[in-house]
Amino acid sequence: MKGTMIPLQDNRRLASIDILRGLAILGIFLVNMPSFHSPLLYMDAARPWSRGWDGILYRFSDVVAQASFYPLFAFLFGFGAIILAIRSEEKGIAFPFLFSKRLSFLLAIGCMHAFFIWHGDILINYAVFGFALLFFYKMKGKTLILLGLVCYVLPFAILGALFLVMGSIENEGIAITKDSKMMERSFEIYQSGTFLEIMKQRALDWYMVNNLVNAGILFLSIFPFFLIGAGVAKQGYLQNPMPYRRKLKVIMIVSLLLGLLIKCLPYVGTFDFGTMFVQDYFGGPLLTLFYITAITLLAEKTGACRLLMPLSYVGRMSMSNYLFQSIVSTTIFYSYGLGLYGSVSYTTGFIFLLALFCLQILLSILWMSLYNYGPVEYVWRVVTYGKKPVMKR
């Protein structure tokens, strides 16, 4: 199709998907908050946050949120890609070209976020790995789901079994470690460093996670959920859940019980790298599955949907809200803001994130009552389609 592209319409939005996006924004914030105010990357969080309300809230977040919401974001990413593919075909627009433009913008935003705002960015990975989805999106829905499950379960089951066996033989060999030197450096730079020093530390922290050694694990922990989300979108399980209501209920109950059981494994057994690995890579996604099925079923009930609807406003401008959390949090905790890095407890950070998320709900409702898109989402559409969509209702 030549000339200016016609923006795809959003009048067929699924309430359940927007609610899930809003829930994911809350869950990601819950997981990210300790890294905003503490050098979580280099510390064993279970030790300093093991008593009182810090211990209670840390365990709560670890069980209900840790490793459950980045798979949800990845699932929604794949789901949204297929919806975009379907709508682009209806408009006669080449999906690979359209999707590549969206990913390129996402990569640019991710780079700005990671190196100028906060090191814990996930957008770069989503953008880079998203290009691989172009080789699979034409597959049948069930094939995508099966392929995603195999690509995820097989390697992590092998690794999980290996770590558990190693832990049973020699627990100290895979004990959770900390880097005191890097902890001290983080405290010093984020508390009182210049903006340039903080930028250098951000880059270092980002590379500690996103390096070539970890690339394979990162890809296998994210891309399979792209495939599963794409497959679910093609099968129509979420768009029309009523025919699958019974199956979804069974999946919801089983994933909740099994997910909680695995997530509690480090607290009822040995707390080491092996049990933490299994907790994150299997307990986390199982709870993701619970959140997806539970929200899908609840969204079909008028009363429950009305209660959950505030999350949908956050979800409709999820990119803007994700970046907003990072901007506000780093401004409060880093030296160029209030400089509170390292001086707040886990409980204080938890209360702060709840207050800020409530503010995000209010701001999102207000914004969406005036405009069709969030501010970042609006720019994203302009870059993607080369034409300004109608902004006011």
N, C-alpha and C positions, 0 to 999 in steps of 0.2 A: 504494500500500500504506500503510495507516494504522497508527499505533502504533509501537512500537519495532522498529527494523530488526534483522534477523538477520545477524550477521557472516558474510561469505562464507568458506568453508573454504579452507585452504592445502594440503590433502592431495594436490593434483595439481600440485605445483611441478615445474618443469623444472630439472634440475641445470645444464644448459648456461646458462640465463638467470641463475641465481644466481651461477655462476662468472663470467659476463660482467660482472655487477654488481660482484663483488669485484675483477675486473681493472680495471674502470673507476675504482673507488675508489683503486686503486694508481696508475693513470695520471694521474688528476686531481691526486693528491698530488704526483706527480713534476713536473707542470706548475706547480702552485701554490706549491711550496716556495720558489723564489726570491723570490716576491712576499711571502712571510711575513717574510723576513729582509732584503730589499733593496727599494728603490724602483723595481722593474722597470717599472712603468707609465710612468716618465719617463726611462728610460735605454736606451741601445743595448747590450743584454746581450752582444752578440758581441765587444765591445771589452774590457771588464774581465775577461771569462771566456774568453779566447782562447788561453791558454797552459797547458802542463802538464796535470795532471789536471782542473783547472777546464775547460779547453778541450775535453778528451776527453769528460767527462761532460756538459758543456753541449750538445755536438753530438749525443751519444747521445740525450739527452732530447728535443732538438729534432726529431730524425729519428723516433724511435719513439713519442713521446708527444704533442708539441705539435700541437694542432688535430685529434687523433684520438679523444680520449676524451669531449669534450663532445658530438660527434655520436653517440658510442656511448650516452651517457646519454640523449640525446634519442631515439634509436632505441628504447631500452629503455622509455622513458616512453610512447611511442606503442604499443609492443607490449603493455605492461602495461595500458594503457587499454582495449584491445580485449579482453584476457582478463577484465578487470573487467566490461566491458559484457556479455560472454557469460555470465559467472557471475551477474551481477545479473538478467539476463533469466530465467535458470533459476530464480532465487529469487522472481521477480515483483516486483523492485525497479526503479524508474525510474532508468535509468543517468544521464541528464543531471543530475538532482537529487543523486544520490550522488556523481558526479564533481565537481560544483560544490562540494560540501562538502569533498571531498578537496583541491581546488585552493585553496579559501579557507584551509584549515589550512596548506597548503604556502606560501601567500603570507605568512601571519603568521609562520611559522618563518623564511622568507627575509628578512623585514624585520628580525627580531631578530638574525639572523645577520649581515646586511649592516651594520647600524648600531651593534650592540653588541659584535660579535666580530671580523668581518673584511670588508673592502670588496669582496673578489672573489667575492661570492655569485653563484650561478647559479640558485638556487631561485626568486627573484622572477620572472625571465624565464620559467622553465618554467611557473610558476603562471599568469602573465598570458597567455602564448601558448597555454597549455593550453585556455583557454576557447574558442579558435577551433576546436579539434578537435571540439567538439560540432556544428559545422556540416558535418563531413565524415565522421564515424565510420561512418555507415550505408552509405557507398559500397562497391563491390566491392573486393576486395583488390588486384587488378591495376590498377584505376583509381587507388587511393590511391598505389601504388608509382610509377606513371607520372607522376601529378600531382606527387608529391614530387620526383622526378628533374628534371622540367621546371622547377619553381619554384626549384630549387637551381642546376642546371647552367647554365641560360640566362643569368640575370643575372650570375653570377660568371664565366662564360666571357667575356662582353662586357667586364666590368671588368678581368679578368685580361689579356685581349688589349690593352686600352687602356693599362694600366700598363706592360706589357712594351714596347709600341711607344714610349711616352713615355720609358722608360728607355734604349732604343736610340738615341733622338734626342738626349736631354739627360739624362744620368745624374744630374746634380746636382739636377734638378727634382724627383725623387722619392726622393732619398736618405733613409735612415733618420735621424731627428732625435732629439735629447734635450732635456729641459727642465732645465737646471742649477738654476734657481731652485726649482722644485718638488722636485727631488732633495734639495737642502739643507733645505728645509722638512720633507720626510718624515723625513730623518735626525734633525733636531732634535726633532720632535714625538714620533715613535715611540720614540726613544731615551730622552728625558727629560721628555716632556710629561705633563700631568695626564690623568686618564681623560676629562674633558670635552673637553680639547684633542684627544685622540686620537679621540673620537667625531666631532668636527667635521671632522677630517682624513679619517676613514673616509667620511663623507658626501660630501666633496669628491672623494675618489678614486673612489667609487662613481659619482658623477655624471659624471666624466670619461669613463667608458665607457658608462654607461646614460643617455644624454641623447637628446633628440628628434632631433638630427642623426644619431646612430648607430642610431636605433630601427629603421629599415628594414633595415639590414644585419644587425642582431641577429636580427630576425624571420626573415629569409631564410636565416640561417645555422643556425637552430634548428628552426623549424616544419616545413620539408620533411622532416626526419628523424623528426618525430612521425608524419607521413603515411606514410613508408616503413616505419617500425616497425609501425604499425597495419596496413598492407597485408600485410606479411610474416606477422603474427599471423593475419590472416584466411585467408591462403593455406596456412598450416600447414607452412611450410618448416622451421621450427625444432622444432615439436612432433613431427613425423614426418619426419626428414631422410633416411631410407634411400632412398625413391623418387627423391630428388633428389641422391643421393650424388655421382654423376659430375659434374653441373652445379656442385655446391658445390665440388668439388675444382678444377675449371677456374677458377671465380671466385676461389677462394683463391689459386691460383698467379699468375693475371694481376694481381689487386689487389695482391699483395705486390711483384711485380717492378715494376709501373708506379708503385705508391705510393712505393717506395724511390727509384726513379729521379727522381720529381718532388720528393720530400723532400730529395734531395741537390742539387737544382738550384742553390740559392744558394752552395753550397760548391764547385761545379765551374764555375760561371759567374760572373756579376756579382752581388755581394751588395748588393741594393737593395730598395726597397719592392715593385717589380714581381715579382721572383723570390720574395720572401718571401710575397707575396700568393698567388701560384700554389702555392707550397709548402704553405701553410696550407689554402687553400680547395679544393684538389684532391688534393694528396698526403695530407693529413690524413684526409679521408673514405675515400680508397682503402685506407689502412691500417686504418681502422675496419672496412671490409668484410672485410679479411683476418682481423682478430681475431674477427669474428662467425662467419665460415665455419670458421675453424680450430678455435675452441672447440666449435662445434656438432659437427664431425666427431670431434674428440678425445673429447668427452663420450660418444660412442657406443662407445668402446673402454674396457673395464673397467679396465685398468691405468692408462691415461692419465687417466681420470676420477678414479681414486683419488688420483693425484698432484695433480690440480687441485682436489680437494674442499675443502682448507682455504680457498680463495678463496670458495667458496660460502657459508661461514659469515659471512664479511665481507659478502658480497652480500645475505644475508638480512636483515641489519640495516644496509643501506647508508646510510640517512639518519642513523642514530646515529653511524656511523663517519665520515661526511663532516663532521658537526658536531664530533665528537671531535678530528679532525685540526686544525680551525681553533682550537678552544679551547686545546688543548695548545700548538700552535705559537705563537699570539699571546701566550700566557702566558709562554712562554720568551723570545720576542724583544722584546716591548713593555716599556715602562718600568714598568708595574704588575706585571710579573713579574721576570724575570732581566735585562731590559734589554739583550739581546744584538743588537738590531737594528743592521744595518750592520757588525757586527764578525765575521761568520763568512764563510768562503769558500763558493763553490758546492759544492766537494767535501765540506766539513763539513756543509752543509745536506743534501746527497745521502745521506751516511752516516746522518745523524739521521733522515731520512724512512724509510730502510730499517729502521732499528732500531725506530722507532715503528710502522711497518706490521707488522713481525713481532709486536710486542706486541699490535696490534689483532687479528691472527689468533688468538693465544692467548686473548685476552679474549673474542673472538667465539665461539670453540669452547666455552669455559667457559660463557658466557652462554646459548648455544643448547642446551647440554646440560641446562640448568635451566628454560629458558623457551621459549615458542613464538615470541615476538616480541622485537625490540630495544626498548629503553625509549621511544625517540621513536616507533617504529612502533606500539607499544602505544597511546600517547596518540592517535596519528593515527586508529587504528581506533575508539577510543572516541568521538572527535569525529565521525567519519564515520557510524557506525552508531547512536550514542546508547546503546550497551550495552557493558558490559565483556566482552571475550572471555575465554576460559579462558587464563590466563597460564602456569600450571604444566603440565608434561607429565604 
